[in-house]
Amino acid sequence: MTLDQFPQFRVADTTVEDGIVCYVGTFEPTPKVSESWMGYLFTKDRGLARGRFACRPNSTTIAFSPWDAAQMELRIGESYAYIEGYWGEKAALVLDHAHRWERKEFQPQDAFEPEWSGRNGPKIWGKAAEHVGEPGRIIPAAWDHAHCAICWAKIAQYEQPYGYRSSDDDTWVCERCYTQYVEPRSLAFIRLA
């Protein structure tokens, strides 16, 4: 799948509403977009930019407000590929050249159980390192798996022990998704409705 196969958002005007930059335009073809719909636009110079789309009252136009206006500048008269929010998050992992991926074996980490949980057994709330100083207890090696950020496959010591971890954060992708999508920068995993 290539970016020209996605719906295209064509910018017709730029406005500022309540201090927020809005790009007003139309889609071809029209995807499912409703009030405060999250999505991504792809720009050749800046990559994917996340923002919110809103239907314009009494109009066929849509307004797009990027979450970080400094991150992008859309040009009137140009079209940009649109990827809806669910797939856009995954596409951002694949298309972002800043991500550095390293093949690693998953190792269980200590987990955190908040003080207020435990009535029906332990309720793991997250990794212990993310909850330092909070009231609760540490459960050794209880954070026992990660999920592939693209296909949600489990990456775990006794199932699929190897995957690719981003050096930027704790994002994991399985070996299959890394080989099929991340390495070749392919968006073939996206299903258009």
Buried (B, 14 or more C-beta within 10 A) or exposed (E): EEBEEBBBBBBEEBEEEEEEBBBBBBBEEEBEBEEEBBBBBBBEEBBBBBBBBBBEEEEEBBBBBBEEBEBBBBEEEEBBBBBBBEBBBBBBBBBBEEBEBEEBEBEBBEBBBBEEBEEEEEEBBEBBEEBEEEEBEEBEEBBBBBBBBBBEBBBBEEEBEEBBBBEEEEBBBBBBBBEBBBEEEBBEBBEEE
